[in-house]
Amino acid sequence: NHLGDLTEYNFVVIHCLNNYKVDIINRAHPKTKFLWIFWGHEIYSTISQEKEKCLQPVTKSIMCDLQMNQFIKRVLVDKCKSILRPIFYRFFNKYVHDEHYHRAALKCVDYCATFMHEDYKVAKRYMSKTIEWQWFSYFSMELLLGPLFDKKCNGHNILLGNSSTAENNHLEALAILSKLQLNAREVITPLSYGIDEYRNRVVELGHQCFGDHFKPLILFIDIEAYNEKLQSCGIVVMNHYRQQAVGNILTTLWLGAKLYLNKCNPVYQYLHKLGIILFSIEKELVPDNPSVLMLMSDAE
């Protein structure tokens, strides 16, 4: 609240657009220049059109069921909140945030900074026509990889997804993997943060498909142990339609893993444009592909 209309500032850098920063932008003087460092959820989890595109059919159905159960459990609580929330926000001079208010802030931004131009192209659909793109990255590969910089993948296991969020589309990915002859491979699936109820569905289906060879990572583990698991995964499947799990993707690529992504994923498009060897889930993660589970060669 103390920031006012920002007239004393010429230029403001915003890291991720949360509700507080949306307030700042919408209350700022029209001449204030904003550079927004894009994270992802500001578009993919907030704009309804993009949010709808992120989930595949089975996952979308499961999430509808989970949301309905939550609705039934919380209907009385939410009814009370719906009555009290406007009073609370008005009393504390806050805004009730909705998508329209969020979109209004996007149209006030002058620069969008991402490390992938593909994300900018998605975001630009909801921003001013004069918005400019700037390249930005928080990490060098050396900093991202740390002790893994000189390492390689040393196993045949499969890494599936990066979290217990529905955008991973685990259920569809597990159905695809269940049609392949995995033999003794483990399917290592990080699920240590996200939605508990969704995680439970993934774990249940994973054990149904692969028994003890399905290895969900429910609890957080130290970085050394996690790095060991990454190195054991010569194959990586990230079944996102949106930009997500970029840190894991870049790390496992550097380690020499065979990476499967959806072609519509901006990360796929970005890496393909760079000439990096990667594979599509739609066309190549299929039983009749004789090299589907073959690891990358040293030359690749």
C-alpha positions in Angstrom: 0.0 0.0 0.0 2.9 2.4 0.8 4.1 2.2 -2.8 1.4 4.4 -4.2 1.4 5.0 -7.9 5.2 4.6 -8.3 5.7 8.1 -9.8 9.1 8.4 -8.2 10.4 5.4 -10.1 11.3 5.3 -13.8 11.5 1.6 -14.2 10.2 -1.4 -12.2 11.3 -5.0 -12.5 8.7 -7.6 -11.5 9.7 -11.2 -10.7 6.6 -13.3 -11.3 3.1 -11.8 -11.2 1.5 -12.7 -7.9 -1.6 -10.9 -6.6 0.4 -8.3 -4.7 2.4 -7.4 -7.8 -0.7 -7.3 -10.0 -2.1 -4.7 -7.5 1.1 -2.7 -7.8 0.9 -2.6 -11.6 -2.8 -1.7 -11.8 -2.4 1.1 -9.4 0.8 2.6 -11.0 1.0 5.8 -13.0 0.5 5.1 -16.7 4.0 6.4 -17.5 5.7 3.9 -15.2 7.7 1.3 -17.2 7.5 -2.4 -16.2 9.7 -5.3 -17.0 8.0 -8.6 -16.1 10.2 -11.7 -15.6 8.0 -14.5 -16.7 7.8 -17.6 -14.5 4.9 -19.6 -16.0 1.9 -19.8 -13.7 0.9 -16.2 -14.5 -0.3 -17.4 -17.9 -0.6 -21.2 -17.8 -2.4 -21.3 -14.4 -4.3 -18.0 -14.4 -5.6 -17.4 -17.9 -8.6 -19.8 -18.4 -7.9 -20.5 -22.1 -4.3 -21.6 -21.4 -5.2 -23.5 -18.2 -7.7 -25.6 -20.2 -5.1 -26.5 -22.7 -2.7 -27.9 -20.1 -4.6 -31.0 -19.1 -5.2 -34.2 -21.2 -8.6 -35.9 -21.1 -8.1 -38.5 -18.3 -6.3 -36.1 -16.1 -8.9 -33.4 -16.7 -11.6 -35.9 -15.7 -9.8 -36.8 -12.5 -9.2 -33.2 -11.5 -12.9 -32.5 -12.0 -13.8 -35.3 -9.7 -11.3 -34.1 -7.1 -12.5 -30.5 -7.4 -16.1 -31.7 -6.9 -15.2 -33.6 -3.8 -13.4 -30.6 -2.4 -16.4 -28.5 -3.3 -18.8 -30.7 -1.4 -16.4 -30.7 1.6 -15.9 -27.0 1.7 -19.2 -25.6 0.4 -20.1 -24.1 3.8 -16.7 -22.7 4.4 -16.5 -21.2 0.9 -20.0 -19.7 1.4 -18.8 -17.9 4.5 -15.7 -16.8 2.7 -17.6 -15.5 -0.3 -19.6 -13.2 2.1 -16.7 -12.1 4.3 -13.9 -11.8 1.7 -15.2 -8.6 -0.1 -15.6 -6.9 3.3 -12.0 -7.9 4.3 -10.5 -6.7 1.1 -12.4 -3.4 1.2 -11.4 -2.8 4.8 -7.7 -3.4 4.1 -7.8 -1.5 0.8 -7.1 -4.7 -1.2 -8.6 -6.0 -4.4 -10.6 -9.1 -5.0 -8.5 -10.7 -7.7 -10.1 -12.2 -10.8 -8.8 -13.0 -14.2 -10.0 -9.7 -15.6 -8.0 -7.8 -13.1 -5.0 -10.0 -13.8 -5.3 -9.4 -17.6 -5.5 -5.7 -17.0 -2.1 -5.8 -15.3 -0.6 -7.8 -18.2 -1.6 -5.1 -20.6 0.3 -2.5 -18.6 3.6 -4.3 -18.9 6.2 -2.9 -21.3 8.7 -5.8 -21.4 8.5 -9.5 -21.0 11.7 -11.3 -20.0 12.1 -15.0 -20.6 14.9 -17.4 -21.5 12.6 -18.9 -24.2 11.1 -16.7 -26.9 8.3 -19.4 -27.2 7.0 -18.4 -23.8 6.9 -14.8 -24.8 4.8 -15.7 -27.8 2.2 -17.4 -25.6 2.2 -14.5 -23.1 1.9 -11.8 -25.8 -1.6 -13.0 -26.7 -2.8 -11.4 -23.5 -0.6 -8.3 -23.4 -0.2 -5.0 -25.2 0.6 -5.1 -28.8 3.7 -3.0 -28.2 5.2 -5.4 -25.6 8.8 -6.2 -26.2 10.8 -9.3 -25.4 14.0 -9.4 -23.4 16.2 -12.5 -22.8 16.7 -13.4 -19.2 17.9 -16.4 -17.2 18.6 -16.9 -13.5 21.2 -19.6 -13.9 24.1 -20.6 -16.0 24.4 -24.3 -16.7 27.4 -24.5 -14.3 25.3 -23.1 -11.5 22.3 -25.2 -12.4 24.2 -28.5 -12.5 26.7 -28.0 -9.7 28.4 -31.4 -9.0 26.6 -33.0 -12.0 28.5 -30.8 -14.5 31.0 -33.6 -15.4 28.6 -36.5 -14.9 26.6 -38.8 -17.2 23.5 -40.9 -17.0 24.6 -44.4 -15.9 21.3 -46.3 -15.8 18.2 -47.4 -17.8 15.5 -46.2 -15.4 12.8 -43.8 -16.5 12.2 -40.3 -14.9 8.5 -39.4 -15.2 7.4 -35.8 -14.4 8.6 -33.4 -11.8 5.8 -32.8 -9.3 2.4 -33.9 -8.1 0.6 -31.3 -10.3 -2.0 -32.2 -12.8 -0.1 -30.4 -15.7 2.3 -33.4 -15.7 -0.5 -35.6 -17.1 0.9 -38.6 -15.3 -2.1 -40.8 -15.9 -1.8 -40.6 -19.7 1.9 -41.1 -19.5 1.6 -44.2 -17.3 -0.9 -45.6 -19.8 1.6 -45.1 -22.6 4.5 -46.6 -20.6 2.4 -49.6 -19.6 2.3 -50.6 -23.3 6.1 -50.8 -23.5 8.3 -53.7 -22.4 10.1 -52.0 -19.5 11.5 -55.2 -18.0 13.4 -54.4 -14.9 13.4 -50.6 -15.4 12.2 -48.4 -12.5 9.7 -45.6 -13.2 11.0 -42.9 -10.8 8.3 -40.2 -10.3 8.9 -37.1 -8.2 5.7 -36.3 -6.3 7.1 -34.5 -3.2 5.1 -31.2 -3.8 1.8 -30.4 -5.4 -1.7 -31.7 -4.8 -2.0 -34.6 -2.2 -5.2 -36.1 -3.7 -3.8 -36.0 -7.2 -0.6 -37.6 -5.9 -2.6 -40.5 -4.4 -4.3 -41.2 -7.8 -0.9 -41.3 -9.5 0.7 -43.6 -6.9 -2.3 -45.9 -7.1 -2.2 -46.2 -10.9 1.6 -46.4 -11.0 1.6 -49.4 -8.7 -1.2 -51.0 -10.7 0.8 -50.7 -13.9 4.3 -51.5 -12.6 4.1 -52.9 -9.1 7.3 -52.4 -7.1 9.1 -51.0 -10.2 7.1 -47.8 -9.8 9.1 -45.6 -7.5 7.2 -42.5 -6.3 9.3 -39.9 -4.5 6.8 -38.8 -1.9 9.1 -37.1 0.6 11.8 -34.6 -0.1 15.3 -36.1 -0.2 18.7 -34.4 -0.1 20.3 -33.2 -3.3 23.0 -35.9 -3.4 20.4 -38.7 -3.3 18.2 -36.9 -5.9 21.2 -36.5 -8.2 21.9 -40.2 -7.9 18.4 -41.0 -9.0 18.7 -38.6 -11.9 21.9 -40.2 -13.1 20.1 -43.6 -13.1 17.5 -42.4 -15.6 18.6 -42.7 -19.2 15.1 -42.0 -20.3 13.0 -38.9 -19.3 9.3 -38.5 -20.0 7.8 -35.0 -19.3 4.1 -35.1 -20.5 3.4 -31.4 -20.1 1.7 -29.3 -22.7 3.1 -26.1 -21.0 6.5 -24.9 -20.0 7.4 -26.8 -16.8 10.2 -28.8 -15.2 12.8 -26.8 -17.2 15.5 -27.4 -14.5 15.0 -31.1 -14.7 14.9 -31.1 -18.5 18.1 -29.2 -18.9 19.9 -31.2 -16.3 18.9 -34.6 -17.7 19.7 -33.5 -21.2 23.2 -32.4 -20.1 23.6 -35.9 -18.5 22.8 -37.5 -21.8 19.3 -38.7 -21.2 16.8 -39.5 -24.0 14.1 -36.9 -23.6 10.5 -37.3 -24.6 8.3 -34.2 -24.7 5.0 -33.2 -26.3 5.5 -31.3 -29.6 3.1 -28.6 -28.5 5.2 -27.9 -25.4 7.1 -24.5 -25.8 10.2 -26.2 -24.3 10.1 -28.8 -27.1 9.9 -26.1 -29.7 12.7 -24.1 -28.1 15.1 -27.1 -27.8 14.2 -28.4 -31.3 15.0 -24.9 -32.8 18.4 -25.1 -31.1 19.1 -28.4 -32.9 19.1 -30.5 -29.7 18.2 -34.2 -30.2 14.9 -34.9 -28.5 11.8 -37.0 -29.1 8.1 -36.5 -29.2 5.7 -38.4 -27.0 3.0 -38.5 -29.6 4.9 -40.1 -32.4 8.0 -41.8 -30.9 7.0 -43.0 -27.4 5.1 -45.9 -29.0 5.4 -49.7 -28.8 6.1 -50.1 -32.6 9.2 -47.9 -32.3 12.1 -50.4 -32.2 14.4 -47.8 -30.6 11.8 -46.4 -28.1 13.8 -47.5 -25.0 17.3 -47.4 -26.5 19.5 -44.9 -24.8 21.4 -42.1 -26.5 24.7 -42.9 -28.1 27.8 -41.1 -27.0 27.8 -39.2 -30.3 24.2 -38.1 -29.8 
